[in-house]
Amino acid sequence: MPTINKRGIDTIMSLKKKIAAAFIACAMTLAVVPSAFACTALYVGSDLTEDGTTMFGRIEDLGTNDYNKLFNISPAGKHTAGEVYEGCYGFTYTFTHDSYRYTARRDDNGLGVCPDCDSTHEHTPYEEAGTNEKGVMVSATESLYGTDAVLSVDPYVDNGIEEAEITTVLLSEASTAREGVALLTSIYDNAGAAGGSGVFIADQNETWFVENLTGHTYLALKLSSSVVFMQPNIAAMGKIDLDDTDNVVASANLISVAQKAGTFVGDAAANVIDLDASYNGDIASDRMAAGLNYLYGTDTFTKDNYSETDFAISNVGENGAIVPVYSNIQLTKKFSVEDSIHFFQTEPIGKTGNVETHLFQVSATGDLNTAITEWTAFDDDVYNAFVPYYPMLTTDTADVYKVSVHKVTRSDEQPTEGVWYQDAKGRYYTYPDDWTDSFYGVRDALSNLLTYGSNGNQVTAKDRTAAKASYAALQQEIMADYADMKAAVAAADTLEAKQAAATNASNAMSQKVYNTTLKMYNKLQAKTAARAWVSSLLH
């Protein structure tokens, strides 16, 4: 995600770059992580999972999550060879071939205006994650922030690539994970980066993680099957030996920029750098503490007592030798997909500021068409159910994912009409009439009702507990539906039949989540209104 994280700053998107320097300087000095530091990523290697799949993904967050999200298929050939793509903020890219088909979660410009840059020029709004027809997966991006010292040496580039373009360009162009890594790092070398980020780039055979924290520096690691790590907007890479050329791709200036900035930690003669210490430094994070407690199976971590040793990944062993990438996190059991889902639901990782969550589950063996599952969820993960899609077989997404709706109205004064809520900072948000027509809109409406109440009417702890129980039961229904979907796809005897079985089943599950959410929302709205009426009679 970019320097100024649109997934966490309650401001007009076009002002983002004007306040970048001030925000970064502030962020580096705060003892308590603000809401802007909101996205959280997870990786669990195949040796650590029940079924031998690799799992990785990310929550995307926004301080006020009132921007509609879509989930659709970007068709093959949407971009053509030689076409010059113009992104949100000045970055351009010339496509080398007709673009691949891919799944995409993206921001909604269906009414003509990009919610990210407020522009009407032809471009795709920010796409967070997806899988292309070659089986390449991209999750972009986890916002990272270089310190003032390193940015003074290698600043971000105004027209460099940023979050709004990474997924679009990589899934359109790359046929393997390594191609994706080579493409992204070449862009960092040449055009530069508009902000710092952590990006997963994977295929059936391997998963890479790329971190950059300044305009032209980066470090890409091929992740091992035996490592687990999480990342809440803090650089996850600790001590890395850059001589591990089979598994490491690093910018030529990675050590020298930190040396010039006076922040280098490592052994330059041995070509070893501690990336987090050199470029980012530890930032106190409630989400890091909560995630470590979940992964370690303990309750001892707080935002003030963890260190890089507790979370960072490294390829340097105790004797200084190069070893497979590892962290010190030791899971208490082998993870199921539900364990990974529950990680994202752990508060304050899960919260009303969640916008969308994607979890890739990848098998290194078997037919590529069914080796990749994308688990997708929109809005608040505390009250949520994740839906599985086979991206290689999905020909279309559910209609409710593709509904463009009008914007939520923000104000400092209490609205006199419509359905509205007041957030914790006292600001008012009024839904457009069509808000609950979209999958994201109805999920957002229920989340905010449970969190803040509606039209001044509050909900109870009992209401929230009931909502969690309803979604937990719904998730179990989804898991059973997924088992049925896998059986139906396996039984189908043609590619077309497999595509139909997969597409219809996933879309039916999505519709089920939408219908359940809408029913819960309408029922709770009526209940709070009735309580308010009774209260008015009594008082």
Rosetta blueprint (number, residue, H / E / L):
1 M L
2 P L
3 T L
4 I L
5 N L
6 K L
7 R L
8 G L
9 I L
10 D L
11 T L
12 I L
13 M H
14 S H
15 L H
16 K H
17 K H
18 K H
19 I H
20 A H
21 A H
22 A H
23 F H
24 I H
25 A H
26 C H
27 A H
28 M H
29 T H
30 L L
31 A L
32 V L
33 V L
34 P L
35 S L
36 A L
37 F L
38 A L
39 C L
40 T E
41 A E
42 L E
43 Y E
44 V E
45 G L
46 S H
47 D H
48 L H
49 T E
50 E L
51 D L
52 G L
53 T L
54 T E
55 M E
56 F E
57 G E
58 R E
59 I E
60 E E
61 D E
62 L L
63 G L
64 T L
65 N L
66 D L
67 Y L
68 N L
69 K E
70 L E
71 F E
72 N E
73 I E
74 S E
75 P L
76 A L
77 G L
78 K L
79 H L
80 T L
81 A L
82 G L
83 E L
84 V E
85 Y E
86 E E
87 G L
88 C L
89 Y L
90 G L
91 F L
92 T E
93 Y E
94 T E
95 F L
96 T L
97 H L
98 D L
99 S L
100 Y L
101 R L
102 Y E
103 T E
104 A E
105 R E
106 R E
107 D E
108 D L
109 N L
110 G L
111 L L
112 G L
113 V L
114 C L
115 P L
116 D L
117 C L
118 D L
119 S L
120 T L
121 H L
122 E L
123 H L
124 T L
125 P L
126 Y L
127 E E
128 E E
129 A E
130 G E
131 T E
132 N E
133 E L
134 K L
135 G L
136 V L
137 M E
138 V E
139 S E
140 A E
141 T E
142 E E
143 S E
144 L E
145 Y L
146 G L
147 T L
148 D H
149 A H
150 V H
151 L H
152 S H
153 V H
154 D L
155 P L
156 Y L
157 V L
158 D L
159 N L
160 G L
161 I E
162 E L
163 E H
164 A H
165 E H
166 I H
167 T H
168 T H
169 V H
170 L H
171 L H
172 S H
173 E H
174 A L
175 S L
176 T L
177 A H
178 R H
179 E H
180 G H
181 V H
182 A H
183 L H
184 L H
185 T H
186 S H
187 I H
188 Y H
189 D H
190 N H
191 A L
192 G L
193 A E
194 A L
195 G L
196 G E
197 S E
198 G E
199 V E
200 F E
201 I E
202 A E
203 D L
204 Q L
205 N L
206 E L
207 T E
208 W E
209 F E
210 V E
211 E E
212 N E
213 L L
214 T L
215 G L
216 H L
217 T L
218 Y L
219 L E
220 A E
221 L E
222 K E
223 L L
224 S L
225 S L
226 S L
227 V L
228 V E
229 F E
230 M E
231 Q E
232 P L
233 N L
234 I L
235 A L
236 A L
237 M E
238 G L
239 K E
240 I E
241 D E
242 L L
243 D L
244 D L
245 T L
246 D L
247 N L
248 V E
249 V E
250 A E
251 S L
252 A L
253 N L
254 L H
255 I H
256 S H
257 V H
258 A H
259 Q H
260 K H
261 A H
262 G L
263 T L
264 F L
265 V L
266 G E
267 D E
268 A H
269 A H
270 A H
271 N L
272 V E
273 I E
274 D E
275 L H
276 D H
277 A H
278 S H
279 Y H
280 N H
281 G L
282 D L
283 I L
284 A L
285 S L
286 D H
287 R H
288 M H
289 A H
290 A H
291 G H
292 L H
293 N H
294 Y H
295 L H
296 Y H
297 G L
298 T L
299 D L
300 T L
301 F L
302 T L
303 K L
304 D L
305 N L
306 Y L
307 S L
308 E H
309 T H
310 D H
311 F H
312 A L
313 I E
314 S E
315 N E
316 V E
317 G L
318 E L
319 N L
320 G L
321 A L
322 I E
323 V E
324 P E
325 V E
326 Y E
327 S L
328 N L
329 I L
330 Q L
331 L L
332 T L
333 K L
334 K L
335 F E
336 S L
337 V H
338 E H
339 D H
340 S H
341 I H
342 H H
343 F H
344 F H
345 Q H
346 T L
347 E L
348 P L
349 I L
350 G L
351 K L
352 T L
353 G L
354 N E
355 V E
356 E E
357 T E
358 H E
359 L E
360 F E
361 Q E
362 V E
363 S L
364 A L
365 T L
366 G L
367 D L
368 L H
369 N H
370 T H
371 A H
372 I E
373 T E
374 E E
375 W E
376 T E
377 A E
378 F E
379 D L
380 D L
381 D L
382 V L
383 Y L
384 N L
385 A L
386 F L
387 V E
388 P E
389 Y E
390 Y L
391 P L
392 M L
393 L L
394 T L
395 T L
396 D L
397 T L
398 A L
399 D H
400 V H
401 Y H
402 K H
403 V L
404 S L
405 V L
406 H L
407 K L
408 V L
409 T E
410 R E
411 S E
412 D L
413 E L
414 Q L
415 P L
416 T L
417 E L
418 G L
419 V L
420 W E
421 Y E
422 Q E
423 D L
424 A L
425 K L
426 G L
427 R L
428 Y E
429 Y E
430 T E
431 Y L
432 P L
433 D L
434 D L
435 W H
436 T H
437 D H
438 S L
439 F H
440 Y H
441 G H
442 V H
443 R H
444 D H
445 A H
446 L H
447 S H
448 N H
449 L H
450 L H
451 T H
452 Y H
453 G L
454 S E
455 N L
456 G L
457 N E
458 Q L
459 V L
460 T L
461 A H
462 K H
463 D H
464 R H
465 T H
466 A H
467 A H
468 K H
469 A H
470 S H
471 Y H
472 A H
473 A H
474 L H
475 Q H
476 Q H
477 E H
478 I H
479 M H
480 A H
481 D H
482 Y H
483 A H
484 D H
485 M H
486 K H
487 A H
488 A H
489 V H
490 A H
491 A H
492 A L
493 D L
494 T L
495 L H
496 E H
497 A H
498 K H
499 Q H
500 A H
501 A H
502 A H
503 T H
504 N H
505 A H
506 S H
507 N H
508 A H
509 M H
510 S H
511 Q H
512 K H
513 V H
514 Y H
515 N H
516 T H
517 T H
518 L H
519 K H
520 M H
521 Y H
522 N H
523 K H
524 L H
525 Q H
526 A H
527 K H
528 T H
529 A H
530 A H
531 R H
532 A H
533 W H
534 V H
535 S H
536 S H
537 L H
538 L H
539 H L
